[in-house]
Amino acid sequence: EAMKNSSENGLPSLVIAERKLPEMDGIVLLDRLKKQFKKKIPFFFLTVYSSDQDISEGLSHGALEYIVKPFNMKILTEKILATLEGQ
């Protein structure tokens, strides 16, 4: 909701979202961000939904990472830093 009226300059450097959100599916959020903004926002799923189909769907929609809970904080931090440094 906060990004709905944002300019390209006001966008976050990275989005980390749960797959199932209170008001929408994380896939819907990812698709809306891709449709609304020309700038590609790196997107990670951090979720308990871990079936092969869930992972495949998340990645096929453009998520950079699909991380399943429970997760290793050190690995998550490394992935975040690598993504931000690559921008």
N, CA, C and O atoms as CSV, one atom per row, in Angstrom:
chain,resi,resn,atom,element,x,y,z
A,1,GLU,N,N,0.839,-1.200,0.000
A,1,GLU,CA,C,0.000,0.000,0.000
A,1,GLU,C,C,0.874,1.250,0.000
A,1,GLU,O,O,0.572,2.222,-0.692
A,2,ALA,N,N,1.954,1.224,0.774
A,2,ALA,CA,C,2.821,2.398,0.886
A,2,ALA,C,C,3.494,2.735,-0.443
A,2,ALA,O,O,3.788,3.902,-0.706
A,3,MET,N,N,3.735,1.753,-1.264
A,3,MET,CA,C,4.425,1.994,-2.531
A,3,MET,C,C,3.474,2.368,-3.656
A,3,MET,O,O,3.916,2.740,-4.743
A,4,LYS,N,N,2.201,2.277,-3.414
A,4,LYS,CA,C,1.203,2.528,-4.452
A,4,LYS,C,C,1.384,3.889,-5.116
A,4,LYS,O,O,1.251,4.007,-6.334
A,5,ASN,N,N,1.685,4.909,-4.330
A,5,ASN,CA,C,1.811,6.258,-4.859
A,5,ASN,C,C,3.256,6.741,-4.890
A,5,ASN,O,O,3.507,7.942,-4.992
A,6,SER,N,N,4.200,5.819,-4.803
A,6,SER,CA,C,5.618,6.188,-4.800
A,6,SER,C,C,6.115,6.493,-6.205
A,6,SER,O,O,5.637,5.939,-7.195
A,7,SER,N,N,7.080,7.385,-6.257
A,7,SER,CA,C,7.775,7.614,-7.514
A,7,SER,C,C,8.863,6.559,-7.634
A,7,SER,O,O,9.149,5.843,-6.674
A,8,GLU,N,N,9.462,6.463,-8.801
A,8,GLU,CA,C,10.543,5.497,-9.011
A,8,GLU,C,C,11.690,5.755,-8.031
A,8,GLU,O,O,12.345,4.812,-7.589
A,9,ASN,N,N,11.938,7.012,-7.690
A,9,ASN,CA,C,13.035,7.347,-6.780
A,9,ASN,C,C,12.747,6.950,-5.334
A,9,ASN,O,O,13.678,6.794,-4.544
A,10,GLY,N,N,11.492,6.787,-4.982
A,10,GLY,CA,C,11.124,6.476,-3.611
A,10,GLY,C,C,10.942,5.001,-3.338
A,10,GLY,O,O,10.450,4.623,-2.274
A,11,LEU,N,N,11.328,4.163,-4.280
A,11,LEU,CA,C,11.125,2.734,-4.117
A,11,LEU,C,C,12.192,2.104,-3.229
A,11,LEU,O,O,13.314,2.604,-3.146
A,12,PRO,N,N,11.838,1.009,-2.569
A,12,PRO,CA,C,12.838,0.333,-1.736
A,12,PRO,C,C,13.906,-0.339,-2.593
A,12,PRO,O,O,13.693,-0.600,-3.777
A,13,SER,N,N,15.046,-0.612,-1.985
A,13,SER,CA,C,16.141,-1.295,-2.681
A,13,SER,C,C,15.886,-2.787,-2.785
A,13,SER,O,O,16.481,-3.461,-3.625
A,14,LEU,N,N,15.008,-3.310,-1.938
A,14,LEU,CA,C,14.726,-4.739,-1.877
A,14,LEU,C,C,13.395,-4.946,-1.177
A,14,LEU,O,O,13.075,-4.237,-0.223
A,15,VAL,N,N,12.619,-5.915,-1.644
A,15,VAL,CA,C,11.382,-6.293,-0.969
A,15,VAL,C,C,11.523,-7.742,-0.528
A,15,VAL,O,O,11.901,-8.610,-1.315
A,16,ILE,N,N,11.215,-7.993,0.743
A,16,ILE,CA,C,11.165,-9.351,1.277
A,16,ILE,C,C,9.742,-9.546,1.774
A,16,ILE,O,O,9.279,-8.816,2.649
A,17,ALA,N,N,9.047,-10.538,1.212
A,17,ALA,CA,C,7.629,-10.712,1.534
A,17,ALA,C,C,7.298,-12.179,1.795
A,17,ALA,O,O,7.915,-13.090,1.243
A,18,GLU,N,N,6.324,-12.367,2.637
A,18,GLU,CA,C,5.748,-13.687,2.870
A,18,GLU,C,C,4.921,-14.060,1.654
A,18,GLU,O,O,4.412,-13.182,0.958
A,19,ARG,N,N,4.786,-15.319,1.395
A,19,ARG,CA,C,4.011,-15.786,0.246
A,19,ARG,C,C,2.524,-15.511,0.435
A,19,ARG,O,O,1.845,-15.082,-0.499
A,20,LYS,N,N,2.024,-15.755,1.626
A,20,LYS,CA,C,0.607,-15.519,1.913
A,20,LYS,C,C,0.488,-14.306,2.815
A,20,LYS,O,O,0.860,-14.355,3.988
A,21,LEU,N,N,-0.026,-13.227,2.271
A,21,LEU,CA,C,-0.199,-11.972,2.996
A,21,LEU,C,C,-1.655,-11.819,3.416
A,21,LEU,O,O,-2.526,-12.467,2.836
A,22,PRO,N,N,-1.941,-10.983,4.404
A,22,PRO,CA,C,-3.323,-10.850,4.880
A,22,PRO,C,C,-4.324,-10.446,3.788
A,22,PRO,O,O,-5.460,-10.922,3.779
A,23,GLU,N,N,-3.908,-9.583,2.885
A,23,GLU,CA,C,-4.864,-9.077,1.903
A,23,GLU,C,C,-4.637,-9.586,0.486
A,23,GLU,O,O,-5.469,-9.364,-0.393
A,24,MET,N,N,-3.510,-10.270,0.257
A,24,MET,CA,C,-3.253,-10.787,-1.091
A,24,MET,C,C,-2.144,-11.828,-1.031
A,24,MET,O,O,-1.446,-11.953,-0.024
A,25,ASP,N,N,-1.995,-12.550,-2.089
A,25,ASP,CA,C,-0.891,-13.490,-2.221
A,25,ASP,C,C,0.371,-12.711,-2.588
A,25,ASP,O,O,0.293,-11.709,-3.299
A,26,GLY,N,N,1.514,-13.154,-2.116
A,26,GLY,CA,C,2.772,-12.491,-2.431
A,26,GLY,C,C,3.058,-12.455,-3.923
A,26,GLY,O,O,3.709,-11.529,-4.406
A,27,ILE,N,N,2.574,-13.465,-4.667
A,27,ILE,CA,C,2.728,-13.476,-6.125
A,27,ILE,C,C,2.012,-12.277,-6.728
A,27,ILE,O,O,2.523,-11.639,-7.649
A,28,VAL,N,N,0.836,-11.974,-6.212
A,28,VAL,CA,C,0.073,-10.813,-6.698
A,28,VAL,C,C,0.856,-9.534,-6.423
A,28,VAL,O,O,0.933,-8.655,-7.282
A,29,LEU,N,N,1.431,-9.428,-5.240
A,29,LEU,CA,C,2.249,-8.257,-4.908
A,29,LEU,C,C,3.417,-8.121,-5.878
A,29,LEU,O,O,3.659,-7.041,-6.415
A,30,LEU,N,N,4.134,-9.205,-6.100
A,30,LEU,CA,C,5.267,-9.191,-7.026
A,30,LEU,C,C,4.823,-8.765,-8.421
A,30,LEU,O,O,5.463,-7.917,-9.043
A,31,ASP,N,N,3.745,-9.341,-8.912
A,31,ASP,CA,C,3.247,-8.987,-10.245
A,31,ASP,C,C,2.828,-7.517,-10.330
A,31,ASP,O,O,3.080,-6.857,-11.338
A,32,ARG,N,N,2.199,-7.012,-9.287
A,32,ARG,CA,C,1.783,-5.600,-9.274
A,32,ARG,C,C,2.986,-4.659,-9.296
A,32,ARG,O,O,2.979,-3.643,-9.991
A,33,LEU,N,N,4.017,-5.008,-8.530
A,33,LEU,CA,C,5.219,-4.167,-8.525
A,33,LEU,C,C,5.883,-4.154,-9.897
A,33,LEU,O,O,6.321,-3.105,-10.368
A,34,LYS,N,N,5.956,-5.301,-10.530
A,34,LYS,CA,C,6.565,-5.379,-11.862
A,34,LYS,C,C,5.755,-4.589,-12.883
A,34,LYS,O,O,6.317,-3.961,-13.781
A,35,LYS,N,N,4.439,-4.623,-12.743
A,35,LYS,CA,C,3.570,-3.920,-13.683
A,35,LYS,C,C,3.589,-2.405,-13.444
A,35,LYS,O,O,3.558,-1.627,-14.397
A,36,GLN,N,N,3.637,-1.995,-12.189
A,36,GLN,CA,C,3.527,-0.572,-11.848
A,36,GLN,C,C,4.817,0.205,-12.074
A,36,GLN,O,O,4.771,1.385,-12.420
A,37,PHE,N,N,5.961,-0.435,-11.885
A,37,PHE,CA,C,7.224,0.296,-11.932
A,37,PHE,C,C,8.153,-0.243,-13.011
A,37,PHE,O,O,8.274,-1.455,-13.191
A,38,LYS,N,N,8.802,0.658,-13.722
A,38,LYS,CA,C,9.774,0.256,-14.734
A,38,LYS,C,C,11.044,-0.267,-14.077
A,38,LYS,O,O,11.671,-1.207,-14.565
A,39,LYS,N,N,11.414,0.361,-12.956
A,39,LYS,CA,C,12.607,-0.050,-12.222
A,39,LYS,C,C,12.355,-1.432,-11.608
A,39,LYS,O,O,11.334,-1.656,-10.958
A,40,LYS,N,N,13.292,-2.341,-11.823
A,40,LYS,CA,C,13.161,-3.673,-11.256
A,40,LYS,C,C,13.566,-3.628,-9.791
A,40,LYS,O,O,14.676,-3.212,-9.460
A,41,ILE,N,N,12.674,-4.052,-8.924
A,41,ILE,CA,C,12.931,-4.098,-7.495
A,41,ILE,C,C,13.261,-5.545,-7.141
A,41,ILE,O,O,12.430,-6.430,-7.348
A,42,PRO,N,N,14.458,-5.805,-6.612
A,42,PRO,CA,C,14.767,-7.177,-6.201
A,42,PRO,C,C,13.732,-7.656,-5.176
A,42,PRO,O,O,13.383,-6.932,-4.244
A,43,PHE,N,N,13.258,-8.869,-5.364
A,43,PHE,CA,C,12.154,-9.394,-4.566
A,43,PHE,C,C,12.527,-10.769,-4.043
A,43,PHE,O,O,12.888,-11.658,-4.814
A,44,PHE,N,N,12.440,-10.942,-2.731
A,44,PHE,CA,C,12.675,-12.236,-2.084
A,44,PHE,C,C,11.378,-12.707,-1.445
A,44,PHE,O,O,10.656,-11.916,-0.837
A,45,PHE,N,N,11.083,-13.991,-1.583
A,45,PHE,CA,C,10.048,-14.595,-0.759
A,45,PHE,C,C,10.735,-15.214,0.444
A,45,PHE,O,O,11.785,-15.840,0.308
A,46,LEU,N,N,10.149,-15.043,1.616
A,46,LEU,CA,C,10.602,-15.663,2.851
A,46,LEU,C,C,9.348,-16.279,3.456
A,46,LEU,O,O,8.513,-15.561,4.006
A,47,THR,N,N,9.204,-17.593,3.364
A,47,THR,CA,C,7.908,-18.209,3.574
A,47,THR,C,C,7.987,-19.635,4.102
A,47,THR,O,O,9.037,-20.275,4.042
A,48,VAL,N,N,6.879,-20.116,4.612
A,48,VAL,CA,C,6.770,-21.519,5.018
A,48,VAL,C,C,6.278,-22.391,3.867
A,48,VAL,O,O,6.334,-23.617,3.957
A,49,TYR,N,N,5.804,-21.784,2.804
A,49,TYR,CA,C,5.260,-22.540,1.668
A,49,TYR,C,C,6.418,-23.071,0.834
A,49,TYR,O,O,7.103,-22.317,0.143
A,50,SER,N,N,6.625,-24.381,0.911
A,50,SER,CA,C,7.874,-24.950,0.418
A,50,SER,C,C,7.730,-26.066,-0.611
A,50,SER,O,O,8.711,-26.749,-0.907
A,51,SER,N,N,6.557,-26.266,-1.153
A,51,SER,CA,C,6.423,-27.318,-2.160
A,51,SER,C,C,7.190,-26.917,-3.423
A,51,SER,O,O,7.441,-25.735,-3.658
A,52,ASP,N,N,7.549,-27.893,-4.212
A,52,ASP,CA,C,8.231,-27.597,-5.471
A,52,ASP,C,C,7.404,-26.648,-6.323
A,52,ASP,O,O,7.948,-25.760,-6.980
A,53,GLN,N,N,6.089,-26.835,-6.312
A,53,GLN,CA,C,5.198,-25.968,-7.099
A,53,GLN,C,C,5.239,-24.529,-6.569
A,53,GLN,O,O,5.291,-23.583,-7.356
A,54,ASP,N,N,5.216,-24.359,-5.248
A,54,ASP,CA,C,5.281,-23.008,-4.653
A,54,ASP,C,C,6.573,-22.311,-5.063
A,54,ASP,O,O,6.556,-21.160,-5.498
A,55,ILE,N,N,7.693,-23.016,-4.920
A,55,ILE,CA,C,8.998,-22.434,-5.240
A,55,ILE,C,C,9.084,-22.095,-6.722
A,55,ILE,O,O,9.523,-21.007,-7.094
A,56,SER,N,N,8.665,-23.029,-7.559
A,56,SER,CA,C,8.707,-22.809,-9.007
A,56,SER,C,C,7.850,-21.614,-9.408
A,56,SER,O,O,8.256,-20.799,-10.236
A,57,GLU,N,N,6.664,-21.518,-8.817
A,57,GLU,CA,C,5.763,-20.403,-9.135
A,57,GLU,C,C,6.373,-19.071,-8.714
A,57,GLU,O,O,6.329,-18.102,-9.472
A,58,GLY,N,N,6.940,-19.016,-7.517
A,58,GLY,CA,C,7.547,-17.774,-7.044
A,58,GLY,C,C,8.693,-17.320,-7.927
A,58,GLY,O,O,8.788,-16.142,-8.273
A,59,LEU,N,N,9.562,-18.247,-8.293
A,59,LEU,CA,C,10.704,-17.903,-9.139
A,59,LEU,C,C,10.275,-17.571,-10.563
A,59,LEU,O,O,10.842,-16.675,-11.188
A,60,SER,N,N,9.285,-18.280,-11.077
A,60,SER,CA,C,8.842,-18.017,-12.451
A,60,SER,C,C,8.176,-16.647,-12.589
A,60,SER,O,O,8.127,-16.087,-13.684
A,61,HIS,N,N,7.669,-16.113,-11.489
A,61,HIS,CA,C,7.072,-14.771,-11.528
A,61,HIS,C,C,8.115,-13.673,-11.359
A,61,HIS,O,O,7.794,-12.488,-11.448
A,62,GLY,N,N,9.361,-14.067,-11.114
A,62,GLY,CA,C,10.420,-13.070,-11.073
A,62,GLY,C,C,11.073,-12.841,-9.729
A,62,GLY,O,O,11.892,-11.931,-9.598
A,63,ALA,N,N,10.736,-13.643,-8.714
A,63,ALA,CA,C,11.427,-13.490,-7.436
A,63,ALA,C,C,12.892,-13.857,-7.627
A,63,ALA,O,O,13.221,-14.838,-8.294
A,64,LEU,N,N,13.749,-13.065,-7.041
A,64,LEU,CA,C,15.177,-13.320,-7.125
A,64,LEU,C,C,15.572,-14.488,-6.224
A,64,LEU,O,O,16.439,-15.289,-6.572
A,65,GLU,N,N,14.923,-14.573,-5.065
A,65,GLU,CA,C,15.188,-15.646,-4.105
A,65,GLU,C,C,13.865,-16.158,-3.543
A,65,GLU,O,O,12.904,-15.403,-3.396
A,66,TYR,N,N,13.833,-17.446,-3.234
A,66,TYR,CA,C,12.682,-18.063,-2.573
A,66,TYR,C,C,13.251,-18.820,-1.381
A,66,TYR,O,O,13.773,-19.924,-1.531
A,67,ILE,N,N,13.152,-18.230,-0.212
A,67,ILE,CA,C,13.774,-18.762,0.992
A,67,ILE,C,C,12.684,-19.350,1.892
A,67,ILE,O,O,11.687,-18.699,2.203
A,68,VAL,N,N,12.908,-20.592,2.295
A,68,VAL,CA,C,11.912,-21.320,3.075
A,68,VAL,C,C,12.256,-21.244,4.562
A,68,VAL,O,O,13.411,-21.394,4.960
A,69,LYS,N,N,11.223,-21.007,5.371
A,69,LYS,CA,C,11.365,-20.994,6.829
A,69,LYS,C,C,11.337,-22.424,7.343
A,69,LYS,O,O,10.620,-23.244,6.771
A,70,PRO,N,N,12.067,-22.765,8.376
A,70,PRO,CA,C,13.045,-21.927,9.054
A,70,PRO,C,C,14.242,-21.696,8.148
A,70,PRO,O,O,14.539,-22.511,7.275
A,71,PHE,N,N,14.918,-20.594,8.360
A,71,PHE,CA,C,16.015,-20.219,7.479
A,71,PHE,C,C,17.241,-19.849,8.297
A,71,PHE,O,O,17.154,-19.610,9.501
A,72,ASN,N,N,18.361,-19.808,7.638
A,72,ASN,CA,C,19.624,-19.451,8.265
A,72,ASN,C,C,19.824,-17.943,8.080
A,72,ASN,O,O,19.938,-17.466,6.951
A,73,MET,N,N,19.866,-17.197,9.183
A,73,MET,CA,C,19.974,-15.740,9.118
A,73,MET,C,C,21.255,-15.297,8.421
A,73,MET,O,O,21.247,-14.307,7.690
A,74,LYS,N,N,22.344,-16.008,8.635
A,74,LYS,CA,C,23.610,-15.643,8.000
A,74,LYS,C,C,23.494,-15.744,6.483
A,74,LYS,O,O,23.961,-14.861,5.764
A,75,ILE,N,N,22.878,-16.809,5.998
A,75,ILE,CA,C,22.709,-16.982,4.548
A,75,ILE,C,C,21.781,-15.908,3.997
A,75,ILE,O,O,22.054,-15.343,2.938
A,76,LEU,N,N,20.687,-15.618,4.698
A,76,LEU,CA,C,19.779,-14.560,4.251
A,76,LEU,C,C,20.518,-13.224,4.176
A,76,LEU,O,O,20.387,-12.493,3.193
A,77,THR,N,N,21.281,-12.911,5.199
A,77,THR,CA,C,22.033,-11.653,5.222
A,77,THR,C,C,23.017,-11.583,4.057
A,77,THR,O,O,23.150,-10.539,3.419
A,78,GLU,N,N,23.697,-12.675,3.781
A,78,GLU,CA,C,24.642,-12.713,2.662
A,78,GLU,C,C,23.930,-12.483,1.332
A,78,GLU,O,O,24.437,-11.763,0.472
A,79,LYS,N,N,22.763,-13.089,1.160
A,79,LYS,CA,C,21.994,-12.910,-0.078
A,79,LYS,C,C,21.519,-11.459,-0.221
A,79,LYS,O,O,21.542,-10.896,-1.316
A,80,ILE,N,N,21.093,-10.868,0.882
A,80,ILE,CA,C,20.650,-9.465,0.849
A,80,ILE,C,C,21.821,-8.557,0.477
A,80,ILE,O,O,21.701,-7.716,-0.414
A,81,LEU,N,N,22.934,-8.725,1.151
A,81,LEU,CA,C,24.101,-7.870,0.876
A,81,LEU,C,C,24.587,-8.043,-0.556
A,81,LEU,O,O,24.922,-7.058,-1.214
A,82,ALA,N,N,24.632,-9.268,-1.045
A,82,ALA,CA,C,25.068,-9.505,-2.419
A,82,ALA,C,C,24.124,-8.829,-3.416
A,82,ALA,O,O,24.566,-8.270,-4.420
A,83,THR,N,N,22.844,-8.887,-3.133
A,83,THR,CA,C,21.862,-8.254,-4.019
A,83,THR,C,C,22.007,-6.737,-3.996
A,83,THR,O,O,21.996,-6.099,-5.048
A,84,LEU,N,N,22.142,-6.162,-2.822
A,84,LEU,CA,C,22.265,-4.703,-2.721
A,84,LEU,C,C,23.587,-4.198,-3.304
A,84,LEU,O,O,23.636,-3.121,-3.899
A,85,GLU,N,N,24.635,-4.963,-3.134
A,85,GLU,CA,C,25.923,-4.563,-3.710
A,85,GLU,C,C,25.911,-4.653,-5.236
A,85,GLU,O,O,26.651,-3.936,-5.910
A,86,GLY,N,N,25.079,-5.525,-5.771
A,86,GLY,CA,C,25.007,-5.699,-7.221
A,86,GLY,C,C,24.156,-4.663,-7.928
A,86,GLY,O,O,24.063,-4.675,-9.155
A,87,GLN,N,N,23.539,-3.774,-7.183
A,87,GLN,CA,C,22.653,-2.775,-7.805
A,87,GLN,C,C,23.416,-1.595,-8.317
A,87,GLN,O,O,22.823,-0.667,-8.867
